[in-house]
Amino acid sequence: MHVAFMAVPAHGHINPSLALVAELVRRGHRVTFTVRADFADAVSTAGAEPLLHESTFPSGEQDWPDDEVGAQRLFHDEFLAVYPQVEALYAGERPDVVVYDIGAWHAPVLAAKWGVPAVQLSPTYVAFEGWREYFGLNSEVRPEIAAMDTEFADFVAAQGVSLTVDEIKHSPRRCIVTIPRSWQIRGDTVGPNYTFVGPSIDEREHQGKWTPPAGKKILLISLGSAYTNRLDFYRACVTAFADLNDWHVLLSVGGFIDPAALGTVPAHIEVVQWVPQVNVLATATAFITHAGMGSTMEALHFAVPMIAIPQAVDQFLNAPRIAELGLGTHLPLEDATPTRLLADLHHITTDPTIATNLANFRTTTQSSGGPTKAADIIESLT
């Protein structure tokens, strides 16, 4: 088959698909992946042929919106800008099936226009019974969002496609979910068009390797790739862990912060702007994280206890869930003092209940089917 992957250009939206790409290529299928140039290496390392397009999404050190209207506008503008580019990229050869990320709204529209099957690949929570009430979405829609929805629906109708806005944005006709059902909110109420396969974790060779120092416990600190402009927080971490000489602290500060801004730090604290996260988590003892879904699933895959400090979007759902399920602690940013950080680290690395819960969750995540099960589903569509 020729399988076309489509996603918005963000690590949390592309990384969950890479192991599936590699599995499909291993089975002999041709995989193309429409991406922005800065993600070309990631998809080509997995075995896909990158097809490049321009994007309206933030990149590098650009700010990401943290309000509802701004977030909707981000995806809306990307849809309008990318749709004609991707349509042109496949003008000479339509794929046999389209696999698309939750933010790639152009993908199901194009698949319907081409008359080929499509399946969404969701790296996060999916619609469940009563989800609108749960998230307080039954109130009147804000005028700015309503106007975008009208423009969106008009554009889709002009393509001769009968998909509704809800089907494209919230309720896909077919969906593979890369989290375990046990992590899904109200997982027992999710409809049959969703198949939970658990996280698809690969080595991400394009990100490089990190070699841990011998004989030390490893603490990884990372707030992801978007909301990382948190100099005061990083300073609090240096203060908190300055005397932990039996640990090696790997502190990733992201693209906004120059590591030199932290001044002189103890020798056992390594300050960098980027880490090969999967590679590090494979040997980590503890993880201070923003609780993005990708990072959370990676930590659960390796049974690494977490201190969850959420910054945006689904992180505010994941962080309390980590605490509720006994997999670590939830620490709001405003409460992340040196004293509290040190206390939480001691707690998550010494509590036997947390260790047991993590071991059980690791078994669940690694036995959910992963990319093998997802590839079987895609092969069944044609």
C-alpha positions in Angstrom: 0.0 0.0 0.0 0.9 3.6 -0.3 0.1 5.1 3.2 0.0 8.9 3.6 0.6 10.3 7.1 -0.5 13.9 7.9 0.1 15.8 11.1 0.6 19.3 12.4 4.3 20.2 13.0 4.7 19.7 16.7 6.6 17.0 18.6 3.6 15.8 20.5 1.7 15.3 17.3 4.4 13.7 15.1 6.4 11.5 17.6 3.5 9.2 18.5 3.3 8.1 14.8 7.0 7.3 14.2 7.0 3.7 15.5 3.9 3.0 13.4 5.6 4.4 10.3 8.5 2.2 10.9 6.3 -0.9 11.4 4.4 -0.2 8.1 7.7 0.3 6.2 9.0 -3.0 7.8 6.0 -4.7 6.3 6.8 -3.5 2.8 4.4 -0.6 2.5 5.4 2.8 1.0 4.8 5.6 3.5 4.8 9.3 2.7 4.5 12.0 5.4 3.6 15.6 4.7 5.6 17.7 7.1 7.4 21.0 7.6 11.1 20.9 6.8 12.2 20.8 10.5 10.5 17.4 10.9 11.8 15.9 7.7 14.7 14.1 9.5 12.4 12.6 12.1 10.0 11.0 9.6 12.7 9.9 7.1 14.6 8.2 9.9 11.5 6.2 10.6 11.4 5.2 7.0 8.8 7.6 5.5 9.3 9.8 2.4 8.9 13.4 3.7 6.7 15.7 1.5 7.4 19.2 2.5 4.9 22.1 2.9 4.9 25.5 4.5 3.1 25.9 7.9 1.6 28.6 10.0 2.4 26.8 13.2 5.0 28.2 15.7 8.5 26.9 15.4 11.7 27.3 17.3 11.3 29.9 20.0 8.0 31.4 18.9 5.3 31.7 21.5 2.3 29.3 21.5 -1.2 30.5 22.4 -2.5 29.6 25.8 -6.1 30.7 25.4 -9.0 28.9 23.8 -9.6 31.3 20.9 -5.9 31.5 20.1 -5.5 27.7 20.1 -8.5 27.3 17.8 -7.2 30.0 15.5 -3.8 28.2 15.3 -5.3 25.0 14.0 -7.9 26.8 11.8 -5.3 28.9 10.0 -3.1 25.8 9.6 -6.0 24.0 8.0 -6.6 26.7 5.4 -2.9 27.2 4.6 -2.0 23.5 4.4 -5.0 22.0 2.6 -4.2 23.2 -0.9 -0.5 22.4 -0.5 -1.1 18.8 0.5 -3.7 18.4 -2.2 -1.1 19.5 -4.8 1.6 17.2 -3.3 -0.6 14.1 -4.0 -2.0 15.3 -7.3 0.1 12.9 -9.3 -0.5 9.8 -7.1 -3.3 9.5 -4.5 -2.5 7.3 -1.5 -4.4 4.1 -0.7 -5.1 5.1 2.9 -4.6 8.3 5.0 -3.5 8.2 8.6 -3.8 11.5 10.3 -3.1 13.3 13.6 -5.9 15.0 15.5 -4.8 18.4 14.4 -4.4 17.6 10.7 -8.0 18.7 9.9 -7.2 18.8 6.2 -6.5 15.0 6.1 -10.0 13.6 6.5 -11.4 16.2 4.1 -8.8 15.2 1.4 -9.3 11.5 2.0 -13.1 11.9 1.5 -12.5 14.0 -1.6 -10.2 11.3 -3.0 -12.5 8.4 -2.0 -9.9 6.6 0.1 -10.2 5.3 3.6 -8.9 7.4 6.5 -8.1 6.7 10.1 -7.2 9.2 12.8 -4.3 8.6 15.1 -5.0 10.2 18.4 -2.1 10.6 20.9 -4.5 11.9 23.6 -7.9 11.6 25.2 -10.8 10.9 22.8 -14.5 11.6 23.0 -16.4 9.7 25.7 -20.0 9.6 26.9 -20.8 13.0 28.3 -17.5 14.6 27.2 -19.1 17.9 26.3 -20.6 18.3 29.8 -17.4 17.0 31.4 -15.4 19.8 29.8 -18.1 22.5 30.1 -18.7 22.8 26.4 -22.5 22.9 26.4 -22.6 26.6 27.0 -22.9 29.1 24.2 -20.0 28.9 21.8 -17.8 32.0 21.8 -18.5 34.3 18.7 -14.9 34.1 17.5 -15.0 30.3 17.5 -18.5 30.2 15.9 -17.2 32.4 13.1 -14.3 30.0 12.5 -16.6 27.0 12.5 -18.8 28.6 9.9 -15.8 29.4 7.6 -14.6 25.9 8.2 -17.9 24.3 7.3 -18.2 26.4 4.1 -14.7 25.5 3.0 -15.4 21.8 3.5 -18.7 22.0 1.7 -17.0 23.7 -1.3 -14.7 20.6 -1.6 -17.8 18.5 -2.2 -17.3 16.6 1.0 -20.1 15.7 3.4 -18.1 15.4 6.6 -19.4 17.6 9.5 -17.2 19.9 11.5 -17.8 17.6 14.5 -16.6 14.5 12.6 -13.5 16.3 11.5 -12.6 18.0 14.8 -14.0 15.8 17.6 -15.7 12.5 16.5 -13.7 10.7 13.7 -15.4 7.8 11.9 -12.3 5.6 12.7 -9.6 6.2 15.2 -6.5 4.5 16.6 -5.7 5.8 20.1 -2.1 5.6 21.3 -2.8 5.6 25.0 -4.1 2.6 27.0 -7.8 2.5 27.6 -7.0 2.5 31.4 -5.6 6.0 31.0 -8.6 7.3 29.0 -11.1 9.4 30.9 -14.2 7.2 31.3 -12.7 4.7 29.0 -15.5 2.2 29.4 -17.9 4.6 27.6 -15.8 5.2 24.5 -17.5 4.1 21.3 -16.5 1.2 19.1 -15.0 3.3 16.4 -12.0 3.9 18.7 -9.3 1.2 19.2 -6.8 1.7 22.0 -3.4 0.3 21.1 -1.3 2.0 23.8 1.8 4.2 23.2 4.1 3.5 20.3 7.6 4.1 21.7 10.6 4.0 19.4 14.3 4.8 19.9 14.0 8.1 17.9 17.5 7.7 16.6 17.3 11.1 14.9 17.4 12.8 18.3 20.8 11.3 19.2 22.0 9.5 22.3 22.8 10.5 25.9 25.2 8.5 28.0 24.4 8.5 31.7 27.3 8.8 34.2 28.1 5.5 35.9 26.9 4.8 39.4 24.4 7.7 39.8 20.6 7.9 39.9 19.2 10.0 37.0 16.7 12.9 37.4 15.4 14.3 34.1 13.7 17.7 34.2 11.9 18.9 31.1 8.9 21.0 30.4 8.6 19.8 26.8 9.2 21.7 23.6 6.6 24.6 23.7 6.0 26.2 27.1 9.5 26.3 28.4 10.3 29.9 29.2 10.4 29.3 32.9 13.7 30.6 34.2 12.5 31.0 37.8 11.4 27.4 37.8 14.8 26.1 36.6 16.5 28.2 39.2 14.3 26.6 41.9 15.3 23.2 40.6 19.0 24.0 40.8 18.5 25.2 44.4 16.4 22.1 45.3 18.9 19.6 44.0 22.2 21.3 44.6 23.2 18.9 47.4 22.1 15.6 45.7 25.6 14.5 44.9 24.6 10.9 44.4 22.2 12.0 41.6 22.9 13.3 38.1 20.4 16.0 37.3 19.7 16.5 33.6 17.9 19.8 33.3 16.5 20.7 29.8 15.6 24.4 29.6 14.3 24.5 26.0 15.0 27.0 23.3 13.9 30.2 25.1 16.5 30.0 27.9 20.3 30.2 27.5 21.8 27.7 29.9 24.3 30.4 30.9 21.4 32.3 32.4 21.5 29.9 35.4 25.1 30.9 36.2 27.4 28.4 37.8 25.7 25.2 38.8 27.0 22.1 40.8 28.9 19.6 38.8 26.2 16.9 39.1 23.6 19.3 37.4 23.8 19.3 33.6 22.0 22.1 31.9 21.1 21.7 28.3 18.4 23.0 25.8 17.4 19.7 24.4 17.5 16.0 25.4 16.8 12.8 23.5 14.0 12.1 25.9 13.2 8.5 25.2 16.9 7.6 25.4 17.2 9.3 28.8 14.0 7.9 30.3 15.2 4.4 29.5 17.7 4.8 32.4 16.0 7.5 34.5 15.2 7.2 38.1 12.7 10.1 38.2 11.1 12.6 35.9 10.0 16.2 36.5 7.7 16.8 33.6 5.0 19.2 32.2 2.9 16.0 31.8 2.3 16.3 28.1 0.7 13.1 26.9 3.7 12.0 24.9 6.1 12.5 27.9 3.6 10.9 30.3 3.2 7.8 28.1 7.0 7.5 27.6 7.5 7.7 31.4 4.8 5.0 32.0 6.5 2.8 29.3 9.7 2.8 31.3 8.0 2.9 34.7 9.6 6.2 35.7 7.9 8.1 38.6 6.8 11.6 37.8 6.5 15.0 39.4 3.9 16.6 37.1 4.0 20.4 36.7 1.5 21.2 33.9 1.8 24.2 31.6 -1.1 24.0 29.1 -3.9 22.0 27.4 -4.2 18.3 28.3 -1.4 18.6 30.8 -3.9 20.0 33.3 -5.8 16.7 32.9 -2.7 14.4 33.0 -1.1 15.9 36.1 -3.9 15.2 38.5 -4.4 11.8 36.9 -0.8 10.9 37.6 -1.4 11.7 41.3 -4.8 10.0 41.4 -3.5 6.7 39.9 -0.5 6.7 42.3 2.2 7.2 39.6 3.8 10.3 41.0 2.7 13.7 42.3 0.9 16.7 40.9 2.7 20.0 41.7 1.3 23.3 40.3 4.0 25.6 39.0 3.2 28.2 41.6 3.9 25.6 44.4 7.1 24.4 42.9 9.4 25.7 45.6 12.8 24.1 46.2 11.6 22.6 49.4 8.5 21.1 47.8 10.5 19.8 44.8 13.0 18.0 47.0 10.2 16.5 49.2 8.3 15.3 46.2 11.4 13.7 44.7 12.0 11.8 47.9 8.4 10.7 48.0 8.1 9.4 44.4 11.3 7.5 44.6 10.8 5.8 48.0 7.0 5.0 48.0 6.6 1.3 47.3 3.0 1.8 46.2 4.1 4.2 43.4 6.7 1.6 42.3 4.0 -1.2 42.2 1.5 1.0 40.3 4.2 1.9 37.8 5.2 -1.7 37.2 1.5 -2.6 36.6 1.0 0.3 34.2 4.2 -0.6 32.3 2.7 -4.1 31.8 -0.5 -2.5 30.5 1.1 -0.1 28.2 3.5 -2.6 26.7 0.8 -5.2 26.2 -1.8 -3.0 24.5 -0.7 -3.9 21.0 1.2 -0.8 20.0 2.4 -0.2 16.4 1.8 -3.9 15.5 -1.9 -3.7 16.3 -2.2 -0.3 14.7 -0.5 -1.5 11.5 -3.0 -4.5 11.4 -5.9 -2.0 11.5 -4.5 0.1 8.7 -3.9 -2.9 6.5 -7.5 -4.0 7.1 -8.8 -0.7 5.6 -8.0 -1.5 2.0 
